[in-house]
Amino acid sequence: MLQEAESYVRSDPPRTMEIAAEAEELASKDRDVQLRVRAALLLSRACIHMGKTDEGEVHARRAFNYATANYDVIGLGRSINELGVYCFIRSRFDDALNHYKEAERLFRSSDATHDVGKVLLNIGNVYHRLGDFATSLSYYEQCLEIAQEVEDEILEAKVLTNMSPFFDLLIYDTETSLNYASRTIEVFKKMGDLVGLAKAYSNMASYQRRSGDYDAAIMYSQMALDIDKKFSEPIDHLSNYYSLAYSYLLKNEVGNARDVIDEGLELSTQFPKSPGTLYVQLANAKVMLAEGRYAESLEMALRTKEEMHAMGLEGDASEAELDVADAYSALGMYDKASPIYRHIVETKEADTRTRMDHRLSYIRSKYEVQHSKNMAEIERLRNVELAEAVRRLEELNTQKSEYLAFIAHELKNPLSTIRSIAALLTADPLMHTKERRELEAQILTISSRMFDLITSLLERARTERERHEEVSLVNAATVWTHIVMQAGYAARDKHIEIVTDADATSYPVIATEQHLVTIAGNLLSNAVKFSPPNSTVRVTMRHTQSTKGNGKPVVLFSVTDEGPGISPEEMPLLFEPFQKLSSTPTAGEHSTGLGLHIVKRDVESLNGHVWCESTPGKGASFYVELPLAVDDSERGPLTIVRKMA
């Protein structure tokens, strides 16, 4: 009987209540505690899906009392987990987290893996609501692993529903986000899970709205609402009114948006303490603004902002803050709107940096997990003497993992330079036209190189036939001099002087231009990062003979800074990937621990040699030797001093 009730809980909650109530009565007569707990919890969950939270909590507490009296550990864990859901619905997130953590402890003590997966999903939901997306994603991934292990298709679809927005907003992986959203819709349709289907439709509506397809967003929001009107959790139901109204506003269909919000406002009176009510209020402020009711919009946005802060919904409160600024601006109160807009821009910039850090951390964690799995597999293959398979697996592991890290790193430095140039252009609107054009040309050159890099990487990924890039005769002096000029923009911000000294105007080497850009760019970027303000970075280029003792002619490129230096203990780690040493950038710049690893890889691919010499406290010197392609007779000292102070 209870199995039948469970099959209806997410498709026909009223039917579940009928069956579960009868089952609980029979279990009471038979004094079957476990069945009484299960029946009471099913009644509770059906009430949640029907928006009857007060009645549902009574059933959950009854299940808790049944389990406590008879110390049914699994039943107790499930009851505590269910009570945590009510804390979550009422935005008592700390209480919800405490309940979930206690339930997790009970489940783990009983080896109830399936139940552990379910409570991990709930813990992830709390961190999601609190805006701690990285922690939330970690719990979702643990839940996903368990769902796949126990082959629970519904649990897997639930967690993918919650993970889908993260890949779009946090990891910037739109394709994965859309795949997850489409997949969950298919699963919930197949399983007849209307609760899950409404959430999946809501996710798809948000995705389509962010993509600019407002008609599709309206369609999915309406489908979600059609299900919600039958039964749903209050926060989901009310949130979909916000989503639908906002999509209508983006299409300038203000009348339709007003109709939707009026219906949502009427429903929200039943749930005054739900976050969903605040979302309806937020949408109402937007609609009022579009209707020209500026003062009313301002009052509503201010009230909603404060209530969101009180609930700990900081991410949503920032959107209300934007509505406040828009209302002030519409009222002509620019003195009040301007500082709010400025704060919003600063907050979004900080948020973008945080999200990029999260993305890199995610890539790094995936790299480490995959690396561990691959190394374990390598060890297994070694044990059965499959040496060739091991060699190939190691090669694939290195290529795929390092390319992920390489792309993230190599795009960061030129983007940083473009941002510095853009800051110069913005800061000095009266800049001389010639100088402005030179800076604009630098942006074009750097962005072209980035485009070339991306194109070459995509081409390599597509073909995977050539194991080495095509090289040609390149004048290293030309490339490196240009990179020094680029580094100068970042150096100027820190009042650092870059002095370049070369003994020739030409150093012909066999390479790709991108190799030389990567080598010099990373070394100079590190030198500027780790140098104190008002110091000097020295760059030299010299014809000399190889330090390997073979007497072959080489070009010696060196970068010397006046930073903190590198200790002898850390020197062996210097060129390893993802190694962040004790020294830190002097102005808080970002560092991934990948640059020197990439330099070493590229130098060695050109049959060159790279090393470092350093005395702690007295700076560091990095040296790169590359074989010269031909004897160069175009000698003549060249000294360039660029003042960046």
WOKA-V435585 format. One record per helix or strand of 2 or more residues. SS is the DSSP state (2 for helix, 1 for strand). FROM is the first residue (numbers start at 0). TO is the last residue. If there is no record, write none. Layout:
((SS	FROM	TO) (SS	FROM	TO))
This chain:
((2	1	7) (2	12	29) (2	32	48) (2	52	69) (2	72	88) (2	92	108) (2	112	129) (2	132	149) (2	152	168) (2	173	190) (2	193	210) (2	213	227) (2	233	249) (2	253	267) (2	274	289) (2	293	310) (2	313	329) (2	333	382) (2	386	426) (2	432	462) (1	471	474) (2	475	492) (1	496	503) (1	507	510) (2	512	529) (1	535	544) (1	552	559) (2	567	570) (2	594	604) (1	608	613) (1	619	626) (1	634	641))
